[in-house]
């Protein structure tokens, strides 16, 4: 069925020749706007965003990038308006004029990716949407708040497959694939307690913040996406080298890396497939079916994840799945103001049990930092606690692989 639909689409393109549906308020900035002085951002900001911090986390395809992108197919294209409604900002955002819609340009580059991803990667796309669907309502609300087209909530499909624990060779982590330096620069908590890159909603908010920053610089969503993948400073330099402000000129001239040349077409292919999900057998709930099934509760003291789960009336596995940012298996110190995520209506149970949780958690553990010559069995013997208990409390899977300065939590009353 999907094949028939796509063949009908290609026939329509052929019959209409070069049909371009322009978008209202689309911007055509001059090349001068890419001067650092015109952008009103410091060199340090560009330097920090220069290195590629986001890698396409989709598995390597057997089909090569060069075979997917053919130089002869770019000239014929049709621009389709997004099916999403125009974004209505309740309040204007300083220095930010939103282009009203995410343009879905279908050309030969995208067509090749549609063919490829609707066959070889269709199951991957289906699995990605299933993983992401519990969070889409909150993500769409965040993107609307920042003036980002809702289509881009599906960017994690090509970034990570909507996996919270996705990890790239560039040390990018989470659904939205932030590297440590960029995460720290924009204010994310990445430490021994928590890694907010792994939280789908927290990371989504920072992704929206970064996408907004890039749009303020480039005023073109295709260049924004290229910069998200390759770094804004790199894209600026490459545009300057060819004297252009068009993403597909970067593709034609091959001045940008192969991954970035395929990044936008692959996302456009994913969006095309998702907009025709019935044809491809993808089960996607409509907006009314996207319910927020979570409560958020601040636990203002250190507590073991298992204890928080117990006093929330859920299993440890369910709690850990909803709170992937907790690196140590404990809620962090109150200074982080971290809110745990629990199923809807479980928040009031946790709140009611907060005093019990505190009495059984906060005051019952001490911290021990591993020293040279220490072993987990020796630490357990010294404090009179079972080594298995220490391993369980501290999420240690191999007792022989503790490190110097690693923090070990030990029950006081052991």
C-alpha positions in Angstrom: 0.0 0.0 0.0 2.8 2.4 0.9 4.5 1.7 -2.4 1.3 2.6 -4.4 0.9 5.8 -2.4 4.4 6.8 -3.1 4.2 6.0 -6.8 1.1 8.2 -7.0 3.0 11.0 -5.4 5.9 10.7 -7.8 3.5 10.8 -10.7 1.9 13.9 -9.3 5.3 15.6 -9.1 6.1 14.6 -12.7 2.8 16.0 -14.0 3.1 19.3 -12.1 6.8 19.7 -13.1 8.3 22.3 -10.9 5.6 23.4 -8.5 6.6 25.5 -5.6 4.2 26.4 -2.9 5.8 29.3 -1.0 5.4 29.9 2.7 4.1 33.0 4.3 6.7 35.2 5.8 9.6 33.0 4.6 12.8 34.9 5.1 15.6 35.4 2.6 18.5 36.9 4.6 21.5 38.3 2.9 24.9 36.6 3.3 26.0 39.5 5.4 23.8 38.5 8.3 26.1 35.6 9.0 28.9 37.9 10.1 29.6 37.4 13.8 29.2 41.1 14.5 25.7 41.2 12.8 24.5 38.2 14.8 25.3 39.9 18.1 26.7 36.7 19.7 30.1 36.4 21.2 32.9 34.4 19.5 32.9 32.2 22.6 29.3 31.3 22.0 30.0 30.3 18.4 33.2 28.5 19.5 31.2 26.4 22.0 28.6 25.5 19.5 31.1 24.9 16.7 32.2 21.3 17.4 29.7 18.7 16.3 27.7 17.8 19.5 24.9 15.8 17.9 25.4 12.6 16.0 22.8 10.9 14.0 22.2 7.8 16.1 20.3 5.8 13.6 22.2 2.5 12.8 24.7 2.7 9.9 22.9 1.8 6.7 24.2 -0.7 4.2 23.1 1.8 1.5 25.9 4.5 1.2 25.2 8.2 1.6 26.5 8.9 -1.9 24.0 6.5 -3.5 21.1 8.1 -1.6 22.0 11.6 -2.8 22.2 12.0 -6.5 23.3 15.3 -8.0 20.7 15.1 -10.8 17.6 15.0 -8.7 17.7 18.4 -6.9 16.3 20.7 -9.6 12.8 19.2 -9.5 11.0 19.9 -6.3 7.6 20.6 -4.7 7.2 22.3 -1.4 4.3 21.0 0.7 2.9 23.0 3.7 3.2 21.4 7.1 0.0 19.8 8.4 0.6 21.4 11.8 -1.3 24.6 12.6 0.5 27.9 12.6 2.2 28.5 16.0 0.6 31.3 18.0 2.9 32.7 20.6 1.1 34.1 23.6 4.0 36.5 24.2 6.7 37.7 21.8 10.1 36.2 22.4 12.9 38.7 22.4 15.1 38.7 19.2 13.0 35.9 17.7 10.7 36.1 14.8 9.3 32.7 14.1 8.9 31.4 10.5 5.3 30.2 10.7 5.7 26.7 9.4 8.3 24.0 9.0 8.7 23.6 5.2 8.6 20.0 4.1 10.5 20.1 0.8 10.2 16.9 -1.2 13.0 16.6 -3.8 15.0 13.8 -5.2 17.3 13.7 -2.2 14.3 13.3 0.1 12.6 10.9 -2.3 15.6 8.5 -2.2 15.5 8.6 1.6 11.7 8.0 1.7 12.3 4.9 -0.5 15.1 3.7 1.8 13.5 4.5 5.2 10.1 3.3 4.3 11.6 -0.1 3.6 14.9 -0.8 5.4 14.2 1.5 8.3 10.4 1.2 8.7 10.5 -1.0 11.7 13.0 1.2 13.3 10.7 4.2 12.8 7.8 2.3 14.2 9.8 1.4 17.3 11.0 4.9 17.7 7.5 6.4 17.7 6.4 3.8 20.2 9.2 4.8 22.6 8.6 8.5 22.1 4.8 8.7 22.2 4.4 8.8 26.0 6.4 12.1 26.0 5.0 13.8 22.8 2.3 15.9 24.5 4.8 17.5 26.8 7.3 17.9 24.1 4.8 19.6 21.8 3.9 22.0 24.6 7.5 22.9 25.1 8.1 23.5 21.4 5.0 25.7 21.2 6.3 27.7 24.2 9.6 28.4 22.4 8.0 28.9 19.0 9.5 25.8 17.4 7.5 23.9 14.7 5.9 20.8 16.3 7.2 18.7 13.5 10.6 18.9 15.1 9.5 16.9 18.1 10.3 13.9 15.9 14.0 14.9 15.5 15.0 12.2 18.1 13.9 9.6 15.5 17.1 10.2 13.6 19.1 11.3 16.6 18.6 8.4 19.0 15.5 6.4 18.1 13.9 8.1 21.1 16.2 6.2 23.4 17.0 7.8 26.8 20.3 6.0 27.1 21.5 6.5 23.5 25.3 7.2 23.5 27.4 8.3 20.6 31.1 8.1 19.8 31.2 11.9 20.4 29.9 11.2 24.0 26.5 12.6 23.1 23.8 11.2 25.4 20.1 10.8 25.5 17.2 11.3 23.1 18.4 14.8 22.0 22.1 13.9 22.0 24.0 16.6 23.9 27.7 16.3 24.5 29.0 17.3 28.0 30.5 20.7 27.1 27.4 21.9 25.3 25.1 20.5 28.0 27.1 22.4 30.7 27.2 25.6 28.7 23.4 25.8 28.3 22.8 25.0 32.0 22.1 21.2 32.2 23.0 19.3 35.3 25.6 16.6 34.3 27.3 15.2 37.4 27.6 12.1 39.6 24.0 12.6 40.9 22.0 13.3 37.7 22.5 13.5 34.0 19.7 15.6 32.6 20.6 14.7 29.1 18.9 11.3 29.8 15.6 12.9 30.9 13.4 13.2 27.8 11.5 16.3 28.9 14.3 18.2 30.6 16.5 17.6 27.5 13.7 18.5 25.2 13.4 22.0 26.8 17.2 22.5 26.3 16.9 21.3 22.7 14.1 23.9 22.1 16.3 26.5 23.7 19.2 25.6 21.3 17.0 25.4 18.2 15.6 28.8 19.1 19.1 30.2 19.4 20.1 28.7 16.0 16.9 30.1 14.3 17.7 33.5 15.6 21.1 33.2 13.8 20.1 31.5 10.5 16.4 32.3 10.1 16.0 29.1 8.1 15.0 25.7 9.6 17.0 23.6 7.2 20.2 25.5 8.2 19.1 25.2 11.8 18.9 21.5 11.5 22.3 21.3 9.8 23.8 23.4 12.6 22.1 21.2 15.2 24.0 18.3 13.6 27.2 19.9 12.7 27.6 23.0 14.8 26.5 26.6 14.0 30.0 27.9 13.5 30.9 25.1 11.1 27.8 25.8 9.0 28.4 29.5 8.9 32.0 28.9 7.6 30.8 26.5 5.0 28.1 28.9 3.7 30.7 31.7 3.5 33.1 29.5 1.6 30.5 28.9 -1.2 28.8 32.3 -1.0 25.4 30.9 -0.3 22.6 30.9 2.3 20.9 27.6 1.1 21.2 24.3 2.8 21.0 22.3 -0.5 24.0 24.3 -1.8 26.0 22.7 1.0 24.7 19.4 -0.2 25.5 20.0 -3.9 29.0 21.3 -3.2 29.8 18.7 -0.6 31.5 21.2 1.6 29.7 19.9 4.6 30.2 16.3 5.9 28.3 13.4 4.5 26.3 13.0 7.8 25.1 16.6 7.6 24.3 16.3 3.9 22.0 13.4 4.7 20.7 14.8 8.0 18.0 17.1 6.7 16.8 14.8 3.9 16.5 11.9 6.3 14.4 13.9 8.7 12.2 15.2 5.9 11.7 11.5 4.8 10.7 10.6 8.4 8.2 13.5 8.6 6.7 12.5 5.2 6.3 8.9 6.3 4.8 10.0 9.7 2.4 12.4 8.0 1.2 9.4 5.9 1.4 6.9 8.8 -1.7 5.0 7.8 -0.2 4.2 4.4 2.9 2.8 6.1 1.2 1.0 8.9 2.5 3.2 11.7 0.2 3.5 14.8 0.3 7.1 15.8 -2.1 8.5 18.4 -3.7 11.9 17.5 -3.2 14.8 19.9 -6.3 13.9 21.9 -4.8 10.5 22.5 -1.5 11.9 23.8 -2.2 12.2 27.5 0.2 13.3 30.2 0.3 10.3 32.5 2.7 11.7 35.0 3.0 13.7 38.3 6.1 15.5 39.3 7.2 15.6 42.9 10.2 17.3 44.5 12.0 15.1 47.0 14.1 17.6 49.0 16.6 15.0 50.4 18.7 12.1 49.2 16.6 9.0 48.9 17.3 5.6 47.3 15.3 5.1 44.1 13.9 1.8 45.5 12.5 3.6 48.6 11.0 6.4 46.5 9.3 3.8 44.3 8.0 1.9 47.4 6.4 5.0 48.9 5.0 6.0 45.5 3.2 2.6 45.2 5.1 1.6 42.0 7.9 -0.9 41.2 11.6 0.0 41.1 11.7 -0.9 37.4 8.9 1.5 36.7 10.4 4.3 38.7 13.8 3.9 37.0 12.2 3.9 33.6 10.5 7.2 34.3 13.6 8.8 35.9 16.5 7.9 33.7 18.5 11.0 34.7 19.2 9.6 38.2 22.8 8.3 37.7 23.4 6.8 41.2 20.0 5.4 41.9 19.4 8.1 44.5 17.4 11.4 44.3 20.0 14.2 44.6 20.6 16.8 47.3 17.9 19.4 47.7 20.0 22.1 46.0 19.3 20.5 42.6 15.5 21.0 43.1 15.0 17.8 41.1 11.5 16.5 40.6 10.9 12.8 40.2 8.4 11.6 37.6 5.8 9.1 38.8 2.6 7.9 37.1 -0.5 10.1 37.3 -2.2 10.1 40.7 0.9 8.5 42.3 2.3 11.9 43.2 -0.2 12.4 46.0 0.7 9.0 47.4 4.4 10.0 47.5 3.7 13.4 49.0 1.6 11.8 51.7 4.5 9.4 52.5 7.3 12.0 52.4 8.0 11.9 56.1 8.2 8.1 56.1 10.5 8.2 53.1 12.8 10.8 54.8 13.1 8.8 58.0 14.0 5.7 56.0 16.4 7.4 53.6 18.0 10.7 54.3 19.4 10.0 57.8 20.2 6.4 57.3 23.2 6.5 54.9 26.8 7.8 55.0 29.0 8.5 52.0 32.4 6.8 51.7 34.9 7.6 48.9 37.0 4.8 47.6 40.7 5.1 48.4 43.8 3.4 46.9 43.9 -0.2 48.0 40.2 -0.4 48.9 38.1 -3.3 47.8 34.3 -3.5 48.0 34.6 -6.6 50.3 36.9 -4.7 52.6 34.6 -1.7 52.8 31.7 -4.0 53.5 33.6 -5.8 56.3 34.8 -2.5 57.8 31.2 -1.2 58.2 29.6 -4.5 59.0 27.4 -4.7 55.9 26.9 -7.4 53.3 28.8 -6.8 50.1 25.6 -7.7 48.2 23.7 -5.0 50.0 26.3 -2.5 49.0 26.2 -3.6 45.4 22.4 -3.3 45.4 22.3 0.1 47.1 25.0 1.6 44.8 23.9 -0.1 41.5 27.3 -1.9 41.3 27.3 -4.8 38.9 30.9 -5.9 39.2 32.5 -5.8 42.7 36.0 -5.8 41.2 35.5 -2.6 39.2 35.2 0.1 41.8 37.3 3.2 41.2 39.4 5.6 43.4 37.2 8.5 44.6 34.0 6.6 43.7 31.3 7.4 46.2 29.8 4.5 48.0 26.6 4.9 50.1 26.6 2.8 53.3 23.6 2.2 55.6 24.3 3.8 59.0 22.5 1.1 61.0 24.2 -1.9 59.3 
